């Protein structure tokens, strides 16, 4: 999940959306017929009263469980998604292959050595090599402090970044927390360290370490890298303050060739323009510690349910509603990139896209990249969402993670912002399980996505999708 990159990407993508295509389209205004607006109100109430989204989410987390990309469980998840689309009565179901490097976790262990010997709870970072390292721990308050360490100054030692990620409704704290995970190991290598530890990128105080993908800069030899649970990071900090502290870290994990998984796609056929589509979805894979309930079975479940309810509407929308269960988001947006590459020639046929990948908290804000000529329709969507407690926030936010690569090529996007106040208490931990989802909050999400997708698919006119190149900021 990379939702906090939205804010950085948003300004670039929003500006890009107002350029290409707007001049030619300026003569027409996108509007949504009143009959569709009326039907959306009835759809909203049906969705609020339905438990379908929760049932689908429960099915995935129970019948498949954790779904690490490239694993046997990932293959079962693909089969599950195909079967579920068909069970729900989608008009068309298919898969598209996605190939990527395969990373495996087998075991992990860490301990403090010497007079204060004791175990530490940690999780290997995705992409870390295996190996056993032992050395004195050197604590750094943040990433900048480690990056400033002189070359060779940590020879034979283990670098430890003790950065506490702040809690925020929009998940803004994940930006700096995620950078520690993605850039910290390379900074440690440059300083000569033999291993890397970090306080987990999370907001909880439980003894639950948070995993997540890391990367090593080209030309550097990777070192064992892991995240400590918050209480263990606190303990290590207290020990280090008392004097030199030695730690042993043993990780059995690493890359193991290539794997192929699949984007699984289901479509509810539009009435008069079935070749044009509104795309919604979530990612099918998860990390391997919990059951991937909030990240991102909820996103898959609520978008499947939204499209199913649209298909049951008396007034079918003009365009098709396409749900994509994206492959391997967690290790590098592989499914989103593959979808964008495969469908870029048909970007104009993609009305707009939105992905749910920020848990199952209530949606509190709506925005999109709609150009000026589509602002009236955008406002109609926002007005239909307002009874759900959703505020219209034009110009804010950005696309969901797997929508991002296509948005960078010209896809119009929408953001349905979920309350993520407690999301990073569970994100990428063993505690990401079904009991963390409030069924009523999930039903509100289903209602919001159903209303959004239905009205966008029913619009007279488009939302600005057109071939263009927008360069998103570096992660």
C-alpha positions in Angstrom: 0.0 0.0 0.0 1.4 3.4 -1.0 -1.5 5.7 -0.4 0.6 8.5 1.2 2.3 9.0 -2.2 -1.1 10.4 -3.4 -0.4 13.8 -1.9 3.0 14.2 -3.7 1.7 12.8 -7.0 -1.6 14.7 -6.8 -0.4 18.2 -7.8 1.5 16.8 -10.8 -1.4 14.6 -12.0 -4.1 17.2 -11.3 -2.2 19.8 -13.3 -1.6 17.3 -16.1 -5.3 16.6 -16.3 -6.1 20.2 -17.1 -3.8 20.3 -20.1 -4.1 17.6 -22.8 -7.6 17.1 -24.0 -9.3 20.1 -22.4 -9.0 22.4 -25.3 -10.7 20.0 -27.7 -13.3 19.1 -25.1 -14.0 22.7 -24.0 -17.0 22.9 -26.3 -18.9 20.3 -24.4 -19.8 19.9 -20.7 -20.0 16.5 -19.1 -23.3 16.0 -17.2 -25.1 13.1 -15.6 -28.7 12.5 -16.6 -31.2 13.1 -13.8 -32.6 9.6 -14.2 -29.1 8.2 -13.3 -28.8 10.6 -10.3 -32.2 9.4 -9.0 -31.2 5.7 -9.5 -27.9 6.4 -7.7 -29.9 7.4 -4.6 -31.7 4.1 -4.5 -28.4 2.3 -5.2 -26.8 4.1 -2.2 -29.5 2.9 0.2 -29.4 -0.7 -1.1 -25.6 -0.8 -0.6 -25.8 0.6 2.9 -28.2 -2.2 3.8 -26.1 -4.9 2.2 -23.5 -7.0 3.9 -22.1 -8.3 0.6 -18.8 -6.4 0.8 -18.1 -7.9 4.2 -19.1 -11.4 3.1 -16.7 -11.2 0.1 -13.9 -9.9 2.3 -14.5 -12.6 4.9 -14.4 -15.3 2.1 -11.0 -14.1 0.9 -9.4 -13.8 4.3 -10.8 -17.1 5.5 -10.5 -19.4 2.5 -7.2 -18.1 1.3 -5.6 -16.2 4.2 -2.2 -14.5 3.7 -1.3 -14.1 0.0 2.4 -13.3 -0.5 3.0 -12.5 -4.2 4.3 -15.6 -6.0 3.3 -18.0 -3.3 1.1 -21.0 -3.5 -1.6 -19.0 -1.6 -1.3 -16.2 -4.2 -2.2 -18.8 -6.9 -5.2 -19.9 -4.8 -6.2 -16.2 -4.4 -6.3 -15.9 -8.2 -8.5 -18.9 -8.5 -10.7 -17.6 -5.7 -11.1 -14.2 -7.5 -12.1 -15.8 -10.8 -14.6 -18.1 -9.0 -16.0 -15.2 -6.9 -16.6 -13.0 -10.0 -18.5 -15.8 -11.7 -20.5 -16.6 -8.5 -21.5 -12.9 -8.3 -22.7 -13.0 -11.9 -20.3 -10.7 -13.6 -20.8 -10.6 -17.4 -17.1 -11.2 -18.2 -14.2 -12.6 -16.2 -10.6 -12.9 -17.3 -7.0 -12.8 -16.2 -3.9 -10.9 -17.4 -0.4 -12.2 -16.5 2.0 -10.3 -14.3 5.6 -11.4 -13.9 8.0 -10.3 -11.1 10.9 -11.4 -8.9 9.8 -13.8 -6.2 10.8 -13.1 -2.6 10.3 -15.6 0.3 10.3 -15.4 4.1 11.3 -18.5 6.0 12.3 -17.5 9.4 13.7 -14.5 11.4 15.3 -14.1 14.8 17.1 -11.4 16.8 18.5 -11.2 20.3 20.5 -8.9 22.5 23.8 -10.4 23.6 25.7 -10.1 26.8 24.7 -9.2 30.3 21.2 -8.0 29.2 20.6 -11.0 26.8 17.0 -11.1 25.6 15.0 -11.8 22.4 13.8 -9.1 20.1 10.6 -9.2 17.9 11.3 -8.2 14.3 10.2 -8.9 10.8 12.5 -9.1 7.8 11.8 -6.4 5.2 10.6 -7.6 1.8 13.6 -7.7 -0.5 16.1 -8.3 2.3 18.7 -11.0 1.8 19.1 -13.8 4.3 22.1 -14.0 6.6 23.3 -13.8 10.2 25.0 -10.6 11.4 26.3 -9.7 14.9 27.5 -6.3 16.0 27.2 -3.3 18.2 24.0 -1.3 17.5 24.3 2.4 16.6 21.1 4.3 17.0 20.0 7.2 14.7 17.0 9.4 15.3 16.0 9.5 11.7 16.9 8.8 8.1 18.8 12.1 7.6 21.1 11.3 10.6 22.1 7.9 9.1 22.5 9.4 5.6 24.9 11.9 7.1 27.1 9.2 8.7 30.6 9.1 7.2 31.5 6.3 4.9 33.0 3.4 6.8 32.0 4.8 10.2 29.7 1.8 10.9 32.1 -1.0 9.9 31.1 -4.2 11.7 28.1 -2.5 13.3 24.4 -2.6 12.9 22.6 0.6 12.0 19.3 1.3 13.9 16.9 4.1 12.9 14.5 4.9 15.7 12.0 7.1 13.9 8.5 7.1 15.3 5.9 7.5 12.6 3.1 10.1 13.5 -0.6 9.1 13.4 -2.7 11.0 10.8 -6.2 10.5 9.4 -4.9 10.7 5.9 -1.9 8.6 6.6 0.5 11.4 5.9 3.0 10.0 8.4 3.7 7.0 6.2 5.7 9.1 3.7 8.7 9.7 6.1 8.1 6.3 7.7 8.2 4.5 4.4 11.3 6.4 3.3 13.2 5.0 6.3 12.3 1.5 5.1 13.1 2.1 1.4 16.2 4.2 1.8 17.6 3.2 5.2 19.3 0.0 4.2 21.3 1.6 1.4 22.3 4.5 3.7 23.5 1.8 6.2 25.6 0.1 3.6 27.2 3.3 2.5 28.3 3.9 6.1 29.8 0.4 6.2 27.1 -1.4 8.4 26.7 -5.1 8.3 23.0 -5.0 9.1 20.0 -2.6 9.3 17.2 -2.3 11.9 14.4 0.2 12.1 11.5 1.0 14.3 8.5 -0.3 12.3 6.7 2.1 10.1 3.5 2.0 12.1 1.5 3.8 14.8 0.7 1.1 17.3 2.4 0.2 20.6 1.9 -3.6 20.2 4.7 -6.1 19.9 3.8 -6.6 16.3 6.6 -5.8 13.8 5.5 -4.2 10.5 7.1 -5.6 7.3 7.1 -4.0 3.9 9.3 -3.8 0.8 12.7 -2.3 0.8 15.2 -1.7 -2.0 18.9 -1.5 -2.4 20.6 1.1 -4.6 22.4 -0.3 -7.6 26.0 -1.2 -7.0 25.5 -1.9 -3.3 25.7 -5.4 -1.8 22.5 -5.9 0.2 22.6 -6.6 3.9 20.1 -8.2 6.3 17.4 -5.6 7.0 14.5 -5.9 9.4 11.9 -3.9 11.3 11.5 -4.1 15.1 8.1 -3.8 16.8 7.6 -0.5 18.6 8.2 -2.0 22.2 11.3 -3.7 21.0 12.6 -0.5 19.4 12.0 1.3 22.7 13.8 -1.5 24.6 16.8 -1.4 22.3 16.9 2.4 22.6 17.0 2.1 26.4 19.7 -0.5 26.3 21.8 1.5 23.9 21.6 4.5 26.2 23.1 2.4 29.0 26.2 1.6 26.9 27.5 -0.5 24.0 24.8 -3.1 23.0 25.5 -6.0 20.8 22.7 -7.7 18.8 22.6 -10.8 16.7 20.1 -10.8 13.7 19.4 -14.0 11.8 17.2 -13.9 8.7 16.3 -16.8 6.4 14.7 -15.1 3.4 15.5 -13.8 0.0 14.8 -13.7 -3.7 14.1 -17.0 -5.5 13.8 -16.5 -9.3 10.7 -15.2 -11.1 7.0 -15.8 -10.5 3.9 -15.1 -12.6 0.6 -14.1 -11.0 -2.4 -12.5 -12.6 -4.6 -9.4 -12.5 -8.1 -10.9 -12.2 -10.7 -8.8 -13.9 -14.5 -8.9 -13.7 -16.8 -6.7 -15.7 -20.5 -5.6 -15.5 -21.5 -4.8 -19.0 -22.7 -1.3 -19.9 -26.0 -0.8 -21.7 -25.1 1.4 -24.7 -21.3 2.0 -24.5 -20.0 -1.4 -23.2 -16.5 -0.8 -24.8 -16.0 2.1 -22.4 -15.2 1.4 -18.8 -15.0 2.8 -15.3 -12.3 0.9 -13.4 -12.4 0.3 -9.7 -10.6 -2.3 -7.6 -8.0 -3.3 -5.0 -5.0 -5.5 -4.8 -5.3 -9.2 -4.4 -1.9 -10.0 -2.8 -0.9 -9.3 0.8 2.0 -9.7 3.1 2.4 -13.0 4.8 2.1 -12.2 8.5 -1.7 -11.5 8.9 -4.6 -12.4 6.6 -4.4 -9.2 4.6 -7.9 -8.1 5.7 -7.5 -4.3 5.7 -4.6 -4.5 3.1 -6.3 -5.2 0.9 -9.0 -7.9 1.0 -11.4 -5.0 2.0 -10.6 -3.1 -1.2 -11.2 -6.2 -3.3 -14.4 -7.1 -1.4 -16.0 -3.7 -1.4 -15.4 -3.0 -5.1 -16.6 -6.4 -6.2 -19.8 -5.8 -4.1 -20.2 -2.3 -5.5 -20.1 -3.5 -9.1 -22.4 -6.4 -8.3 -25.0 -4.0 -6.9 -24.7 -1.8 -10.0 -25.4 -4.8 -12.1 -28.7 -5.3 -10.2 -29.8 -1.7 -10.9 -33.0 -1.3 -12.9 -31.3 1.4 -15.0 -28.0 0.0 -16.2 -25.3 2.6 -16.8 -24.2 3.3 -20.4 -20.6 2.1 -19.7 -19.2 -1.1 -18.3 -17.9 -1.2 -14.7 -14.7 -3.1 -14.5 -13.2 -4.4 -11.2 -9.5 -5.3 -11.2 -8.0 -7.4 -8.4 -4.4 -6.3 -9.0 -1.4 -8.6 -8.6 1.6 -7.9 -6.4 1.0 -4.3 -5.4 3.0 -4.8 -2.2 6.4 -5.4 -3.8 6.3 -2.7 -6.5 2.9 -2.0 -8.1 3.5 -4.8 -10.6 -0.2 -5.4 -11.3 -0.9 -1.7 -11.8 2.0 -1.2 -14.1 1.1 -4.3 -16.1 -2.5 -3.1 -16.5 -1.4 0.4 -17.6 1.1 -1.0 -20.1 -1.5 -3.4 -21.6 -4.3 -0.9 -21.9 -2.6 2.4 -22.5 -3.7 2.4 -26.2 -7.3 2.4 -24.9 -6.9 5.1 -22.3 -9.7 7.2 -23.9 -12.0 4.2 -23.4 -11.3 4.3 -19.7 -13.7 6.9 -18.3 -12.1 7.1 -14.9 -10.4 4.9 -12.3 -10.3 4.6 -8.5 -8.7 2.0 -6.2 -9.5 1.2 -2.6 -6.2 0.5 -0.8 -6.3 2.2 2.6 -8.2 -0.1 4.8 -11.9 -0.2 5.6 -12.4 3.1 7.5 -15.3 5.3 6.5 -14.8 7.4 3.4 -14.8 11.1 4.4 -13.7 13.0 1.3 -14.1 12.8 -2.5 -12.0 14.4 -5.2 -11.0 13.7 -8.8 -8.8 14.9 -11.7 -11.9 16.0 -13.6 -11.1 18.9 -16.0 -13.1 22.1 -16.1 -15.6 20.8 -18.6 -16.4 17.9 -16.3 -16.7 19.9 -13.1 -20.5 19.9 -13.2 -20.6 16.1 -13.4 -18.0 15.8 -10.7 -20.2 18.0 -8.4 -23.2 15.7 -9.2 -21.2 12.8 -8.0 -20.1 14.7 -4.9 -23.7 15.6 -4.1 -24.8 12.0 -4.4 -22.0 11.0 -2.0 -22.8 13.8 0.6 -25.5 11.8 2.4 -22.8 9.3 3.3 -20.9 11.9 5.2 -18.4 12.5 2.4 -17.1 16.0 1.7 -16.2 17.3 -1.7 -12.5 18.4 -1.7 -11.7 19.4 -5.3 -8.0 19.6 -6.1 -6.9 17.4 -3.2 -5.4 14.0 -3.1 -4.3 11.7 -6.0 -4.9 8.2 -7.5 -4.7 5.0 -5.6 -1.4 3.0 -5.8 -2.3 0.7 -8.7 -4.2 3.4 -10.5 -1.1 5.6 -10.4 0.9 4.1 -13.2 -2.1 4.5 -15.6 -2.9 8.0 -14.3 0.7 8.9 -15.2 -0.2 7.9 -18.8 -3.4 9.9 -18.9 -6.1 8.0 -17.1 -8.6 10.3 -15.2 -8.7 9.3 -11.5 -10.9 9.7 -8.5 -10.0 9.6 -4.8 -12.4 8.3 -2.2 -10.4 9.1 1.0 -10.8 6.6 3.8 -10.3 7.4 7.5 -6.9 5.9 8.2 -6.5 7.0 11.8 -5.8 3.5 13.0 -4.8 1.9 9.7 -1.1 1.9 10.5 -1.7 0.2 13.8 -2.3 -3.0 11.8 -0.7 -2.4 8.4 1.8 -5.1 7.3 1.6 -6.9 10.7 0.2 -10.2 12.0 -2.7 -8.1 13.4 -4.1 -7.4 9.9 -7.1 -9.7 10.4 -10.8 -9.6 9.7 -11.8 -8.5 13.2 -10.3 -5.1 12.5 -13.0 -4.3 10.0 -16.3 -2.6 11.0 -19.0 -4.1 8.7 -21.0 -0.9 8.8 -18.0 1.2 7.8 -17.3 -1.3 5.0 -20.9 -1.0 3.8 -20.5 2.8 3.6 -17.4 2.2 1.4 -19.5 -0.1 -0.8 -22.2 2.5 -1.1 -19.7 5.2 -2.0 -17.9 3.2 -4.7 -21.2 2.0 -6.1 -22.5 5.6 -6.4 -19.3 6.9 -7.8 -18.8 4.2 -10.4 -22.5 4.1 -11.4 -22.7 7.9 -12.0 -19.3 8.1 -13.8 -20.4 5.2 -16.1 -23.7 7.0 -16.7 -22.3 10.4 -17.6 -23.0 12.2 -20.9 -19.4 13.1 -21.7 -16.0 12.1 -20.3 -13.7 13.0 -17.3 -10.6 13.8 -19.3 -8.8 10.5 -19.9 -6.5 11.1 -22.8 -2.9 10.0 -23.8 -0.4 12.1 -22.0 2.8 11.6 -20.0 2.9 12.8 -16.5 6.1 12.1 -14.5 5.1 11.3 -10.9 7.6 12.2 -8.1 10.2 9.6 -7.1 9.1 7.4 -4.1 
